[in-house]
């Protein structure tokens, strides 16, 4: 997910995406602990997506 894709969305949609990504991160961490995760680098990708979403949210709040 790129920042360019996120900056066109409104705040409500960004919060929904953030909630989804956080639950995805939780599930990935559970799979990692139970040895079911085949690609541990997925966790880093989801964490970076969450950071991008938080950046987009704070940029939207600063503009208003």
GIRA-V371746 format. One record per residue. NEAR is the number of other ideal C-beta (glycine too) atoms within 8 Angstrom. Layout:
BEGIN
near
NEAR
NEAR
END
This chain:
BEGIN
near
6
6
8
6
8
13
8
5
9
6
8
6
8
14
9
8
11
12
8
8
12
9
8
9
12
8
8
12
9
8
9
11
6
6
5
6
10
3
5
6
6
9
12
7
8
12
9
8
10
12
8
12
14
9
9
13
12
8
9
11
8
6
5
4
END
